Amino acid sequence: MKFPRRKFLRLATGVAALPALSRIAQTQTQSQGWPTRPVRVVVPFAPGGQTDVIGRLVAQKLSERLGKQFYVENVPGAGGNIGAGRAAQSPPDGYTMLIVDGIAFAANPNLYNKVPYDPIKDFEPVAIAANTMMVLTVHPTVAARAVRDLVALIKANVGKFSYGSAGVGTGAHLTGELFRSTLGLDLVHVPYGGGGPAIAAAVAGHTPISFSSPAAAIPQIRDGKLRALAVSGKKRLRELPDVPTMLEVGFTDVECDVWLGVLVPAHTPKAIVMLMNNEINWAVAQPDVQERLIAFGFEPAHTTPEDLASLIESEIPKWAKVIRAANIKPG
């Protein structure tokens, strides 16, 4: 995610001040008595996907840091809507956090006839924990070693290919639809209830093509169970340095960066929101966490609640446009 120079400098200064801010945050946390009991971290997708990976990393570090258990509750279904709706209806007391696939969160209100949350009114933004992208992979039995080979193969075999994703409205789905609609391909979308089930289906060959998170795809690529053809971000993944971007292979319209954000129910006290923001920024800045994030294909992020709020407001119309252009039908 790119920031204007002034904002970048402000963020850089904030990162440099993290140790001091963290000490202040700890003192404030203790003085305000939060947390005094376990904190639920809602992940609105099945275990094994990128949202789940971030949720568990953050939960583990905050548990160690603050001395109370932060536990992940996976609530998959409806492209993240069920879990997000459950989090939105929770008391605004600082004991429910929601980890979102930013694209799904922003896109779902335009994908579905009805969603159980308002992305602006029902949540307080806390922080962006990490940024990532999508990986286009194929089963080893697919006779394509480059994206252009795959496109030619699909066009020569109309109606025979499908692609899997973590669910309707996820970054994987929307990237797949960008790919399909931009290139005029006859390609069937097969949604699953999370990144784990989707990548398992790809490895089994049920969906010969897959758009998935680096967290789910990288282990399978390294084991030779899937072949990576491209990544959707603006630059290559550090963990897949030989895999080109869609931009590099000439498909400039098939680009999709993904952010993983932390939200809490609307009206959660501002002091708690700021404490969470400080602690999450501290957590993802730790060397051991950064090492694990990078290994899974993430780039750690350091943002304010206001940065995340602005991003959500800009992402909603952006993905609404993509949904209309790709003619994605609401659920």
C-alpha positions as CSV (number, residue, x, y, z in Angstrom):
1,M,0.0,0.0,0.0
2,K,1.4,3.4,-1.0
3,F,1.1,6.5,1.1
4,P,1.8,10.2,0.1
5,R,5.2,11.3,1.2
6,R,3.9,13.4,4.1
7,K,1.9,10.5,5.4
8,F,4.8,8.1,4.9
9,L,7.1,10.3,6.9
10,R,4.6,10.5,9.7
11,L,4.2,6.7,9.7
12,A,8.0,6.2,9.6
13,T,8.3,8.5,12.7
14,G,5.5,6.5,14.3
15,V,7.3,3.2,13.7
16,A,10.5,4.6,15.2
17,A,8.6,5.6,18.3
18,L,6.9,2.2,18.7
19,P,9.0,1.1,21.7
20,A,8.1,4.3,23.7
21,L,4.5,4.1,22.5
22,S,4.3,0.5,23.5
23,R,5.6,1.2,27.1
24,I,3.0,4.0,27.4
25,A,0.3,1.7,26.0
26,Q,1.2,-1.0,28.6
27,T,0.9,1.5,31.5
28,Q,-2.4,2.9,30.1
29,T,-3.7,-0.7,29.6
30,Q,-2.9,-1.6,33.2
31,S,-4.4,1.6,34.6
32,Q,-7.6,1.2,32.6
33,G,-7.9,-2.5,33.5
34,W,-8.0,-3.8,29.9
35,P,-7.9,-6.6,29.3
36,T,-9.1,-8.3,32.4
37,R,-10.4,-11.4,30.7
38,P,-9.9,-13.4,27.4
39,V,-10.4,-11.5,24.2
40,R,-12.2,-13.2,21.2
41,V,-10.5,-12.7,17.8
42,V,-13.1,-13.5,15.2
43,V,-11.8,-14.8,11.9
44,P,-14.7,-15.0,9.4
45,F,-13.1,-17.8,7.3
46,A,-12.1,-21.4,7.8
47,P,-8.7,-22.3,9.4
48,G,-5.7,-22.4,7.1
49,G,-6.2,-19.2,5.0
50,Q,-4.4,-15.9,5.2
51,T,-6.9,-14.2,7.5
52,D,-6.6,-17.1,9.9
53,V,-2.8,-17.0,9.8
54,I,-2.8,-13.3,10.7
55,G,-5.4,-13.8,13.4
56,R,-3.4,-16.4,15.1
57,L,-0.1,-14.6,14.9
58,V,-1.7,-11.4,16.4
59,A,-3.6,-13.4,19.0
60,Q,-0.5,-15.3,20.1
61,K,1.6,-12.2,20.4
62,L,-1.0,-10.1,22.3
63,S,-1.6,-13.0,24.7
64,E,2.1,-13.1,25.5
65,R,2.3,-9.3,25.7
66,L,-0.8,-8.5,27.8
67,G,-1.0,-11.6,30.0
68,K,-4.6,-12.5,29.0
69,Q,-5.7,-15.0,26.3
70,F,-6.5,-13.7,22.9
71,Y,-8.2,-16.7,21.2
72,V,-9.2,-17.2,17.6
73,E,-12.8,-18.1,16.8
74,N,-13.3,-19.2,13.1
75,V,-16.8,-18.3,11.9
76,P,-16.8,-19.1,8.1
77,G,-19.6,-18.7,5.7
78,A,-21.0,-16.3,3.1
79,G,-17.7,-14.9,2.0
80,G,-16.9,-13.6,5.5
81,N,-20.4,-12.1,6.2
82,I,-21.4,-14.4,9.0
83,G,-18.3,-13.8,11.1
84,A,-18.4,-10.1,10.4
85,G,-22.0,-9.9,11.3
86,R,-21.4,-11.8,14.6
87,A,-18.6,-9.4,15.5
88,A,-20.7,-6.3,14.6
89,Q,-23.4,-7.5,17.1
90,S,-20.9,-8.1,19.9
91,P,-20.7,-5.7,22.9
92,P,-18.4,-2.7,22.2
93,D,-16.3,-3.4,25.3
94,G,-12.9,-4.3,23.8
95,Y,-13.4,-8.1,24.1
96,T,-14.2,-8.8,20.5
97,M,-11.8,-8.2,17.6
98,L,-12.4,-8.9,13.9
99,I,-9.7,-9.8,11.4
100,V,-10.8,-9.1,7.9
101,D,-9.7,-9.9,4.4
102,G,-10.0,-6.2,3.3
103,I,-11.3,-6.9,-0.2
104,A,-14.1,-9.2,1.0
105,F,-15.0,-6.8,3.8
106,A,-15.3,-3.8,1.4
107,A,-16.8,-5.8,-1.5
108,N,-19.5,-7.8,0.2
109,P,-22.0,-5.0,0.6
110,N,-22.1,-4.7,-3.2
111,L,-21.9,-8.5,-3.8
112,Y,-24.8,-9.6,-1.7
113,N,-28.4,-8.5,-1.6
114,K,-28.1,-8.1,2.1
115,V,-25.2,-8.2,4.5
116,P,-25.4,-8.3,8.3
117,Y,-23.1,-5.3,8.8
118,D,-22.4,-1.8,7.6
119,P,-18.7,-1.6,6.9
120,I,-18.6,2.1,8.0
121,K,-21.2,2.4,10.7
122,D,-20.8,-0.9,12.6
123,F,-17.1,-1.0,13.2
124,E,-14.2,1.1,14.6
125,P,-11.0,0.6,12.5
126,V,-8.0,-0.4,14.6
127,A,-5.0,-1.2,12.4
128,I,-3.8,-2.9,9.3
129,A,-1.7,-5.9,10.4
130,A,-0.2,-6.9,7.0
131,N,-0.5,-6.6,3.3
132,T,-0.2,-9.3,0.7
133,M,-1.5,-10.4,-2.8
134,M,-2.9,-13.4,-4.7
135,V,-1.0,-16.2,-6.3
136,L,-2.2,-17.9,-9.5
137,T,-1.4,-21.6,-9.4
138,V,-2.2,-24.6,-11.5
139,H,-2.2,-28.3,-10.8
140,P,1.0,-30.0,-12.2
141,T,-1.2,-31.9,-14.7
142,V,-2.1,-28.6,-16.4
143,A,0.1,-28.1,-19.5
144,A,0.9,-24.5,-18.8
145,R,4.1,-23.0,-17.5
146,A,3.3,-19.4,-18.1
147,V,0.2,-17.3,-17.8
148,R,0.0,-16.8,-21.6
149,D,0.2,-20.6,-22.0
150,L,-2.7,-20.9,-19.6
151,V,-4.8,-18.3,-21.4
152,A,-4.3,-20.1,-24.7
153,L,-5.1,-23.5,-23.1
154,I,-8.4,-22.2,-21.6
155,K,-9.5,-20.6,-24.9
156,A,-8.7,-23.8,-26.8
157,N,-10.8,-25.8,-24.3
158,V,-14.0,-23.9,-23.8
159,G,-16.0,-25.0,-20.8
160,K,-13.4,-27.4,-19.4
161,F,-11.6,-25.3,-16.8
162,S,-12.5,-24.0,-13.4
163,Y,-10.7,-22.1,-10.7
164,G,-11.1,-22.2,-7.0
165,S,-11.1,-19.4,-4.4
166,A,-11.5,-19.0,-0.6
167,G,-15.1,-17.8,-1.2
168,V,-17.4,-15.4,-2.9
169,G,-16.1,-11.8,-2.7
170,T,-12.7,-12.7,-1.3
171,G,-9.6,-11.2,-2.9
172,A,-9.0,-14.5,-4.6
173,H,-12.5,-14.5,-6.2
174,L,-12.3,-10.9,-7.4
175,T,-8.8,-11.4,-8.8
176,G,-10.0,-14.5,-10.6
177,E,-12.9,-12.5,-12.0
178,L,-10.6,-9.8,-13.1
179,F,-8.6,-12.4,-14.9
180,R,-11.6,-14.0,-16.4
181,S,-13.5,-10.9,-17.6
182,T,-10.4,-8.9,-18.7
183,L,-9.2,-11.7,-20.9
184,G,-12.6,-13.0,-22.0
185,L,-12.2,-16.5,-20.7
186,D,-14.8,-19.2,-20.2
187,L,-13.8,-20.1,-16.6
188,V,-16.1,-21.4,-13.9
189,H,-15.6,-20.1,-10.3
190,V,-15.8,-22.7,-7.5
191,P,-16.0,-21.0,-4.1
192,Y,-14.9,-22.7,-0.9
193,G,-15.3,-21.8,2.7
194,G,-11.8,-20.5,3.2
195,G,-8.2,-20.6,2.0
196,G,-7.5,-24.0,3.5
197,P,-10.3,-25.9,1.7
198,A,-9.6,-24.1,-1.5
199,I,-6.0,-25.0,-1.6
200,A,-6.7,-28.6,-0.7
201,A,-9.1,-28.8,-3.6
202,A,-6.4,-27.3,-5.9
203,V,-3.8,-29.9,-4.7
204,A,-6.3,-32.7,-5.3
205,G,-7.0,-31.4,-8.8
206,H,-10.7,-30.7,-8.3
207,T,-10.1,-27.2,-9.4
208,P,-7.1,-27.2,-11.8
209,I,-6.6,-23.5,-11.5
210,S,-6.5,-21.6,-8.2
211,F,-6.2,-18.0,-7.0
212,S,-5.1,-18.1,-3.4
213,S,-3.1,-16.4,-0.7
214,P,0.6,-16.8,-0.4
215,A,0.1,-18.3,3.1
216,A,-1.9,-21.1,1.6
217,A,-0.1,-21.5,-1.7
218,I,3.7,-21.3,-0.9
219,P,4.0,-24.6,1.0
220,Q,2.2,-26.4,-1.8
221,I,4.4,-24.7,-4.4
222,R,7.6,-25.6,-2.6
223,D,6.4,-29.3,-2.3
224,G,5.7,-29.4,-6.0
225,K,2.0,-30.0,-5.5
226,L,1.1,-26.8,-7.3
227,R,2.9,-24.7,-10.0
228,A,2.9,-20.9,-9.6
229,L,2.4,-18.9,-12.7
230,A,2.1,-15.3,-11.4
231,V,1.3,-13.1,-8.5
232,S,-1.2,-10.3,-8.5
233,G,0.7,-7.6,-6.6
234,K,2.6,-4.6,-7.9
235,K,5.9,-6.3,-7.1
236,R,7.1,-9.9,-6.7
237,L,6.8,-11.8,-3.5
238,R,10.1,-12.2,-1.5
239,E,9.3,-15.8,-0.9
240,L,8.6,-16.5,-4.6
241,P,11.3,-14.4,-6.3
242,D,11.1,-16.3,-9.6
243,V,7.4,-15.9,-10.1
244,P,6.5,-12.8,-12.1
245,T,3.7,-10.3,-11.5
246,M,0.7,-10.0,-13.7
247,L,2.0,-6.6,-14.6
248,E,5.3,-8.1,-15.8
249,V,3.7,-10.6,-18.1
250,G,1.6,-7.9,-19.7
251,F,-1.8,-8.3,-17.9
252,T,-1.8,-4.8,-16.4
253,D,-5.5,-4.9,-15.5
254,V,-5.2,-8.1,-13.4
255,E,-3.7,-6.5,-10.3
256,C,-4.8,-7.0,-6.7
257,D,-3.1,-6.1,-3.5
258,V,-4.8,-7.4,-0.3
259,W,-4.8,-5.9,3.2
260,L,-5.6,-7.7,6.4
261,G,-7.2,-5.4,8.9
262,V,-8.3,-5.4,12.5
263,L,-11.7,-3.9,13.5
264,V,-13.8,-3.8,16.7
265,P,-17.6,-3.1,17.1
266,A,-18.7,0.5,16.8
267,H,-18.6,2.6,19.9
268,T,-15.8,0.6,21.5
269,P,-14.1,3.2,23.7
270,K,-11.5,5.3,21.9
271,A,-8.9,4.6,24.6
272,I,-9.2,0.8,24.0
273,V,-9.0,1.3,20.2
274,M,-5.8,3.2,20.6
275,L,-4.3,0.7,23.0
276,M,-5.1,-2.1,20.5
277,N,-3.6,-0.1,17.7
278,N,-0.3,0.4,19.6
279,E,-0.1,-3.2,20.6
280,I,-0.8,-4.6,17.1
281,N,1.7,-2.2,15.6
282,W,4.2,-3.4,18.2
283,A,3.4,-7.1,17.6
284,V,4.0,-7.0,13.9
285,A,7.2,-5.0,14.3
286,Q,8.8,-7.8,16.3
287,P,11.6,-9.6,14.4
288,D,10.2,-13.1,15.0
289,V,6.7,-12.0,13.8
290,Q,8.1,-10.2,10.8
291,E,10.1,-13.3,9.9
292,R,7.0,-15.5,10.0
293,L,4.9,-12.9,8.1
294,I,7.4,-12.7,5.3
295,A,7.7,-16.5,5.1
296,F,3.9,-16.6,4.6
297,G,4.1,-13.9,1.9
298,F,3.0,-10.9,4.0
299,E,4.5,-7.5,4.4
300,P,4.0,-6.1,7.9
301,A,2.1,-2.8,8.1
302,H,2.1,0.1,10.6
303,T,-1.0,2.3,10.4
304,T,-3.3,4.4,12.5
305,P,-7.1,3.8,12.9
306,E,-7.6,6.9,10.7
307,D,-5.4,5.3,7.9
308,L,-7.6,2.2,7.9
309,A,-10.8,4.2,8.0
310,S,-9.7,6.1,4.9
311,L,-8.7,2.9,3.1
312,I,-12.1,1.3,3.8
313,E,-13.9,4.3,2.5
314,S,-11.9,4.3,-0.8
315,E,-12.0,0.5,-1.2
316,I,-15.8,0.2,-1.2
317,P,-16.4,2.2,-4.5
318,K,-13.3,0.7,-6.0
319,W,-14.5,-2.9,-5.7
320,A,-18.1,-1.9,-6.5
321,K,-16.7,-0.9,-9.9
322,V,-14.9,-4.2,-10.3
323,I,-18.0,-6.1,-9.4
324,R,-20.0,-4.3,-12.0
325,A,-17.3,-4.6,-14.7
326,A,-17.0,-8.3,-14.1
327,N,-20.7,-8.8,-13.8
328,I,-20.4,-10.7,-10.6
329,K,-23.9,-11.5,-9.3
330,P,-24.8,-10.8,-5.7
331,G,-25.4,-13.7,-3.4
